[in-house]
């Protein structure tokens, strides 16, 4: 399977269902799909954290006590 990503190509390795060879600008690497999924999750987490930080800067921070009350930590 060949996927055009715009900056390179992703070629599925037939010997392993869980791996891809990523060719970018004449170079390549073998990337385990678990690593790919972990990286995608990490990027999404960082996006959410940045969004939360931006919101806090614009609308103000809340106290730890308020967070615990919202999450019902001590109930």
N, C-alpha and C positions, 0 to 999 in steps of 0.2 A: 504494500500500500504506500502510495506516495502522496504527501500532503504539501501544498504550497503555502508557506507561512508568510510569504512576502520578503522576509530577510534571509531565508534559507529553505531547506527542505527537510522533512521528517520522513524517514524511510523505516517502515516496520521491519524488524529483524525476524526472519522466518524461523530461526533456530530457537528463539525465545519469545513467548507470547507477552511477557512482561517487560520487554526492553524496546527501546527505540534508538536508532542512530540519528543524531541530529547533525546535519551538515549546514554550516553557516559560513558564508564567505570563504569557501575553499578549505575550511577546517572542519573537523568532526569530533563527536564524543558519543559514548554510549551512556544512555541515561535510563536508569531503572524507573519503571512507572511509579513505584512507591515514592521515590525521590521527587518525581514530577508532581505527584499529588500533594506531598508534604510542602513543596515549594509554593504550589498554588494556594494551599491553606494558609501558609505563612504570609503570603502577599495579601490575601483577603483580611487576615487578622490585623496586619499593619495598616491597611486602608481604614478599617473600622476604628482602630486606635487614633489615627490621624483625624478622622471625622469627629470623634468624641472630644479630642483635645481642642479642635477648632471650635466646637460648640461651647466647650467650657470657657474658652478665652472670650467668646462673644457674649455668652449669656451668664457667665459666672460659674465658679466651682461650687460643689455642694459638700457638706461635711460628711465625715465617716459615719456619724450617728444617723444622718439622713439616709445614707446609702443602706446601712443595716436595717433601718426601718422599712425602706422600700422593698428590700429583699427578704424581709422577715427573718433575719439571721438568728435572733435570740428567742424565737418563739418555739 
